[in-house]
Amino acid sequence: MQRVLVLGGTAEARELARLLDEDRRFTVLSSLAGRVANPRLPVGATRIGGFGGPSGLAAFLAEDGVDLLVDATHPFAATISRNAALAAETAGIPLFALVRPEWVPGEGDAWTRVPTVAAAARLLARRDGGRAMLTTGRQDVGEFASLEDWWFLIRVVDTPSGSLPPRHELLHDRGPYTKQSERALLRENGIDVLVTKNSGGDLVSAKLAAARELGIDVVVVDRPERPAGVPAVPTAAAAYARLVGDA
């Protein structure tokens, strides 16, 4: 029996945990960072909270008897992914990543790609103002706090703890969303620009289709670089097949 630690928090991680929980060849423990107040929990055993950096994670891997480590965290959880790579190397156990494919612009999309959320804020600052919808997560809202000429519709799961733009409305919501509901939201709020991270996947992609239909500009924050040398698969099914092959 193989002991698998899944660094999770994504829909793909939950699906992988379900597949492993149904297979008697594996015991699975899912780890969530604890940044969301009421996270969607996977089936099987779950722990919530950090490990104390790469050394703490490496110690946990050894103490818990983990045989295989899967990084199925959010594509923008760069620190956790780096820690996982270092910890797996220290502990001497296999690691691979479960990373959903990126969104790519299609015909009719009006995308501007930027490397960071801070760069997205600087891009808006160079424009004359307007109405923007932010779907970049609560931790990055402060990057837009100084933009007085913009009104922001800020969609988050939990309330941001940092500074907020002077003109804004908070919308507490969580996907999945439909194209129809996203189109209505953008239209009713007079949105000129949609700002989003390139999270990928189908759970929240409807906003991109809605923006395309309405001719709304989209500022897309590119993903951070992943640790070198860590193999990756795009789906939970592919991750499960890889684990079965290693078992």
PyMOL commands that set and color helices and strands:
alter all, ss='L'
color gray80, all
select helices_A, chain A and resi 11-21+53-63+78-91+117-125+138-144+179-188+206-214+236-246
alter helices_A, ss='H'
color red, helices_A
select strands_A, chain A and resi 2-7+26-32+45-48+68-71+95-98+111-114+130-135+150-156+168-172+193-197+217-221+232-233
alter strands_A, ss='S'
color yellow, strands_A
deselect
rebuild
show_as cartoon
